[in-house]
């Protein structure tokens, strides 16, 4: 559901953009079939 960056890293200290947050919520709702 969550992807990393182009260099295959995950940066939990980086703040998510509004678009990234919206995409994550959309993917979660899609996975839950809501």
mmJSON file of the N, C-alpha and C atoms, coordinates in Angstrom:
{"data_MODEL":{"atom_site":{
"group_PDB":["ATOM","ATOM","ATOM","ATOM","ATOM","ATOM","ATOM","ATOM","ATOM","ATOM","ATOM","ATOM","ATOM","ATOM","ATOM","ATOM","ATOM","ATOM","ATOM","ATOM","ATOM","ATOM","ATOM","ATOM","ATOM","ATOM","ATOM","ATOM","ATOM","ATOM","ATOM","ATOM","ATOM","ATOM","ATOM","ATOM","ATOM","ATOM","ATOM","ATOM","ATOM","ATOM","ATOM","ATOM","ATOM","ATOM","ATOM","ATOM","ATOM","ATOM","ATOM","ATOM","ATOM","ATOM","ATOM","ATOM","ATOM","ATOM","ATOM","ATOM","ATOM","ATOM","ATOM","ATOM","ATOM","ATOM","ATOM","ATOM","ATOM","ATOM","ATOM","ATOM","ATOM","ATOM","ATOM","ATOM","ATOM","ATOM","ATOM","ATOM","ATOM","ATOM","ATOM","ATOM","ATOM","ATOM","ATOM","ATOM","ATOM","ATOM","ATOM","ATOM","ATOM","ATOM","ATOM","ATOM","ATOM","ATOM","ATOM","ATOM","ATOM","ATOM"],
"id":[1,2,3,4,5,6,7,8,9,10,11,12,13,14,15,16,17,18,19,20,21,22,23,24,25,26,27,28,29,30,31,32,33,34,35,36,37,38,39,40,41,42,43,44,45,46,47,48,49,50,51,52,53,54,55,56,57,58,59,60,61,62,63,64,65,66,67,68,69,70,71,72,73,74,75,76,77,78,79,80,81,82,83,84,85,86,87,88,89,90,91,92,93,94,95,96,97,98,99,100,101,102],
"type_symbol":["N","C","C","N","C","C","N","C","C","N","C","C","N","C","C","N","C","C","N","C","C","N","C","C","N","C","C","N","C","C","N","C","C","N","C","C","N","C","C","N","C","C","N","C","C","N","C","C","N","C","C","N","C","C","N","C","C","N","C","C","N","C","C","N","C","C","N","C","C","N","C","C","N","C","C","N","C","C","N","C","C","N","C","C","N","C","C","N","C","C","N","C","C","N","C","C","N","C","C","N","C","C"],
"label_atom_id":["N","CA","C","N","CA","C","N","CA","C","N","CA","C","N","CA","C","N","CA","C","N","CA","C","N","CA","C","N","CA","C","N","CA","C","N","CA","C","N","CA","C","N","CA","C","N","CA","C","N","CA","C","N","CA","C","N","CA","C","N","CA","C","N","CA","C","N","CA","C","N","CA","C","N","CA","C","N","CA","C","N","CA","C","N","CA","C","N","CA","C","N","CA","C","N","CA","C","N","CA","C","N","CA","C","N","CA","C","N","CA","C","N","CA","C","N","CA","C"],
"label_alt_id":[null,null,null,null,null,null,null,null,null,null,null,null,null,null,null,null,null,null,null,null,null,null,null,null,null,null,null,null,null,null,null,null,null,null,null,null,null,null,null,null,null,null,null,null,null,null,null,null,null,null,null,null,null,null,null,null,null,null,null,null,null,null,null,null,null,null,null,null,null,null,null,null,null,null,null,null,null,null,null,null,null,null,null,null,null,null,null,null,null,null,null,null,null,null,null,null,null,null,null,null,null,null],
"label_comp_id":["UNK","UNK","UNK","UNK","UNK","UNK","UNK","UNK","UNK","UNK","UNK","UNK","UNK","UNK","UNK","UNK","UNK","UNK","UNK","UNK","UNK","UNK","UNK","UNK","UNK","UNK","UNK","UNK","UNK","UNK","UNK","UNK","UNK","UNK","UNK","UNK","UNK","UNK","UNK","UNK","UNK","UNK","UNK","UNK","UNK","UNK","UNK","UNK","UNK","UNK","UNK","UNK","UNK","UNK","UNK","UNK","UNK","UNK","UNK","UNK","UNK","UNK","UNK","UNK","UNK","UNK","UNK","UNK","UNK","UNK","UNK","UNK","UNK","UNK","UNK","UNK","UNK","UNK","UNK","UNK","UNK","UNK","UNK","UNK","UNK","UNK","UNK","UNK","UNK","UNK","UNK","UNK","UNK","UNK","UNK","UNK","UNK","UNK","UNK","UNK","UNK","UNK"],
"label_asym_id":["A","A","A","A","A","A","A","A","A","A","A","A","A","A","A","A","A","A","A","A","A","A","A","A","A","A","A","A","A","A","A","A","A","A","A","A","A","A","A","A","A","A","A","A","A","A","A","A","A","A","A","A","A","A","A","A","A","A","A","A","A","A","A","A","A","A","A","A","A","A","A","A","A","A","A","A","A","A","A","A","A","A","A","A","A","A","A","A","A","A","A","A","A","A","A","A","A","A","A","A","A","A"],
"label_entity_id":["1","1","1","1","1","1","1","1","1","1","1","1","1","1","1","1","1","1","1","1","1","1","1","1","1","1","1","1","1","1","1","1","1","1","1","1","1","1","1","1","1","1","1","1","1","1","1","1","1","1","1","1","1","1","1","1","1","1","1","1","1","1","1","1","1","1","1","1","1","1","1","1","1","1","1","1","1","1","1","1","1","1","1","1","1","1","1","1","1","1","1","1","1","1","1","1","1","1","1","1","1","1"],
"label_seq_id":[1,1,1,2,2,2,3,3,3,4,4,4,5,5,5,6,6,6,7,7,7,8,8,8,9,9,9,10,10,10,11,11,11,12,12,12,13,13,13,14,14,14,15,15,15,16,16,16,17,17,17,18,18,18,19,19,19,20,20,20,21,21,21,22,22,22,23,23,23,24,24,24,25,25,25,26,26,26,27,27,27,28,28,28,29,29,29,30,30,30,31,31,31,32,32,32,33,33,33,34,34,34],
"pdbx_PDB_ins_code":[null,null,null,null,null,null,null,null,null,null,null,null,null,null,null,null,null,null,null,null,null,null,null,null,null,null,null,null,null,null,null,null,null,null,null,null,null,null,null,null,null,null,null,null,null,null,null,null,null,null,null,null,null,null,null,null,null,null,null,null,null,null,null,null,null,null,null,null,null,null,null,null,null,null,null,null,null,null,null,null,null,null,null,null,null,null,null,null,null,null,null,null,null,null,null,null,null,null,null,null,null,null],
"Cartn_x":[0.833,0.0,0.882,1.899,2.804,4.035,4.448,5.638,6.786,7.954,9.128,9.461,10.688,11.163,11.854,12.217,12.834,14.104,14.807,16.033,15.76,14.484,14.043,14.269,14.163,14.278,12.926,12.797,11.599,12.044,11.383,11.805,10.665,10.527,9.411,9.489,10.674,10.802,10.335,10.181,9.724,8.214,7.784,6.35,5.68,4.508,3.756,3.072,2.992,2.263,0.772,-0.03,-1.481,-1.856,-1.197,-1.475,-1.083,0.052,0.477,-0.491,-0.948,-1.909,-3.222,-3.684,-4.935,-4.809,-3.683,-3.472,-3.442,-2.837,-2.779,-4.167,-4.956,-6.327,-7.16,-7.009,-7.745,-7.4,-6.103,-5.676,-6.189,-6.219,-6.732,-8.214,-8.991,-10.425,-10.687,-9.877,-10.013,-9.71,-8.688,-8.327,-9.407,-10.092,-11.166,-12.499,-12.503,-13.713,-14.807,-14.417,-15.395,-15.661],
"Cartn_y":[-1.184,0.0,1.253,1.24,2.382,2.067,3.021,2.834,3.65,3.318,4.066,5.127,5.535,6.531,5.843,6.609,6.051,5.267,5.639,4.918,3.758,3.33,2.195,2.393,3.642,3.91,4.318,4.229,4.664,5.728,6.869,7.999,8.415,7.734,8.047,9.443,10.059,11.397,12.488,12.144,13.109,13.298,14.526,14.806,14.464,13.863,13.501,14.734,14.796,15.88,15.559,16.533,16.327,15.267,15.292,14.308,12.9,12.765,11.453,10.923,11.789,11.377,10.949,11.706,11.37,10.033,9.794,8.531,7.36,7.548,6.491,6.17,7.189,6.978,6.289,6.707,6.088,4.607,4.288,2.89,2.063,2.646,1.94,1.635,2.631,2.421,1.414,1.46,0.511,-0.913,-1.059,-2.38,-2.925,-2.03,-2.44,-2.581,-2.303,-2.359,-1.428,-0.221,0.782,1.806],
"Cartn_z":[0.0,0.0,0.0,0.814,0.84,0.013,-0.763,-1.579,-1.026,-1.499,-1.092,-2.133,-2.107,-3.05,-4.216,-5.219,-6.423,-6.118,-5.039,-4.684,-3.727,-3.656,-2.837,-1.346,-0.887,0.542,1.092,2.401,3.102,4.083,4.087,4.921,5.848,6.988,7.886,8.496,8.515,9.09,8.123,6.837,5.834,5.962,5.983,6.058,4.734,4.824,3.624,3.05,1.74,1.098,1.149,0.861,0.835,-0.201,-1.343,-2.396,-1.953,-1.267,-0.777,0.273,1.16,2.184,1.544,0.56,-0.123,-0.848,-1.497,-2.207,-1.235,-0.074,0.935,1.464,1.756,2.242,1.171,-0.072,-1.173,-1.292,-1.234,-1.342,-0.17,1.019,2.192,2.03,1.622,1.423,0.308,-0.731,-1.831,-1.347,-0.52,0.007,0.939,1.649,2.555,1.83,0.541,-0.297,0.206,0.579,1.033,-0.046],
"occupancy":[1.0,1.0,1.0,1.0,1.0,1.0,1.0,1.0,1.0,1.0,1.0,1.0,1.0,1.0,1.0,1.0,1.0,1.0,1.0,1.0,1.0,1.0,1.0,1.0,1.0,1.0,1.0,1.0,1.0,1.0,1.0,1.0,1.0,1.0,1.0,1.0,1.0,1.0,1.0,1.0,1.0,1.0,1.0,1.0,1.0,1.0,1.0,1.0,1.0,1.0,1.0,1.0,1.0,1.0,1.0,1.0,1.0,1.0,1.0,1.0,1.0,1.0,1.0,1.0,1.0,1.0,1.0,1.0,1.0,1.0,1.0,1.0,1.0,1.0,1.0,1.0,1.0,1.0,1.0,1.0,1.0,1.0,1.0,1.0,1.0,1.0,1.0,1.0,1.0,1.0,1.0,1.0,1.0,1.0,1.0,1.0,1.0,1.0,1.0,1.0,1.0,1.0],
"B_iso_or_equiv":[0.0,0.0,0.0,0.0,0.0,0.0,0.0,0.0,0.0,0.0,0.0,0.0,0.0,0.0,0.0,0.0,0.0,0.0,0.0,0.0,0.0,0.0,0.0,0.0,0.0,0.0,0.0,0.0,0.0,0.0,0.0,0.0,0.0,0.0,0.0,0.0,0.0,0.0,0.0,0.0,0.0,0.0,0.0,0.0,0.0,0.0,0.0,0.0,0.0,0.0,0.0,0.0,0.0,0.0,0.0,0.0,0.0,0.0,0.0,0.0,0.0,0.0,0.0,0.0,0.0,0.0,0.0,0.0,0.0,0.0,0.0,0.0,0.0,0.0,0.0,0.0,0.0,0.0,0.0,0.0,0.0,0.0,0.0,0.0,0.0,0.0,0.0,0.0,0.0,0.0,0.0,0.0,0.0,0.0,0.0,0.0,0.0,0.0,0.0,0.0,0.0,0.0],
"pdbx_formal_charge":[null,null,null,null,null,null,null,null,null,null,null,null,null,null,null,null,null,null,null,null,null,null,null,null,null,null,null,null,null,null,null,null,null,null,null,null,null,null,null,null,null,null,null,null,null,null,null,null,null,null,null,null,null,null,null,null,null,null,null,null,null,null,null,null,null,null,null,null,null,null,null,null,null,null,null,null,null,null,null,null,null,null,null,null,null,null,null,null,null,null,null,null,null,null,null,null,null,null,null,null,null,null],
"auth_seq_id":[1,1,1,2,2,2,3,3,3,4,4,4,5,5,5,6,6,6,7,7,7,8,8,8,9,9,9,10,10,10,11,11,11,12,12,12,13,13,13,14,14,14,15,15,15,16,16,16,17,17,17,18,18,18,19,19,19,20,20,20,21,21,21,22,22,22,23,23,23,24,24,24,25,25,25,26,26,26,27,27,27,28,28,28,29,29,29,30,30,30,31,31,31,32,32,32,33,33,33,34,34,34],
"auth_comp_id":["UNK","UNK","UNK","UNK","UNK","UNK","UNK","UNK","UNK","UNK","UNK","UNK","UNK","UNK","UNK","UNK","UNK","UNK","UNK","UNK","UNK","UNK","UNK","UNK","UNK","UNK","UNK","UNK","UNK","UNK","UNK","UNK","UNK","UNK","UNK","UNK","UNK","UNK","UNK","UNK","UNK","UNK","UNK","UNK","UNK","UNK","UNK","UNK","UNK","UNK","UNK","UNK","UNK","UNK","UNK","UNK","UNK","UNK","UNK","UNK","UNK","UNK","UNK","UNK","UNK","UNK","UNK","UNK","UNK","UNK","UNK","UNK","UNK","UNK","UNK","UNK","UNK","UNK","UNK","UNK","UNK","UNK","UNK","UNK","UNK","UNK","UNK","UNK","UNK","UNK","UNK","UNK","UNK","UNK","UNK","UNK","UNK","UNK","UNK","UNK","UNK","UNK"],
"auth_asym_id":["A","A","A","A","A","A","A","A","A","A","A","A","A","A","A","A","A","A","A","A","A","A","A","A","A","A","A","A","A","A","A","A","A","A","A","A","A","A","A","A","A","A","A","A","A","A","A","A","A","A","A","A","A","A","A","A","A","A","A","A","A","A","A","A","A","A","A","A","A","A","A","A","A","A","A","A","A","A","A","A","A","A","A","A","A","A","A","A","A","A","A","A","A","A","A","A","A","A","A","A","A","A"],
"auth_atom_id":["N","CA","C","N","CA","C","N","CA","C","N","CA","C","N","CA","C","N","CA","C","N","CA","C","N","CA","C","N","CA","C","N","CA","C","N","CA","C","N","CA","C","N","CA","C","N","CA","C","N","CA","C","N","CA","C","N","CA","C","N","CA","C","N","CA","C","N","CA","C","N","CA","C","N","CA","C","N","CA","C","N","CA","C","N","CA","C","N","CA","C","N","CA","C","N","CA","C","N","CA","C","N","CA","C","N","CA","C","N","CA","C","N","CA","C","N","CA","C"],
"pdbx_PDB_model_num":[1,1,1,1,1,1,1,1,1,1,1,1,1,1,1,1,1,1,1,1,1,1,1,1,1,1,1,1,1,1,1,1,1,1,1,1,1,1,1,1,1,1,1,1,1,1,1,1,1,1,1,1,1,1,1,1,1,1,1,1,1,1,1,1,1,1,1,1,1,1,1,1,1,1,1,1,1,1,1,1,1,1,1,1,1,1,1,1,1,1,1,1,1,1,1,1,1,1,1,1,1,1]
}}}
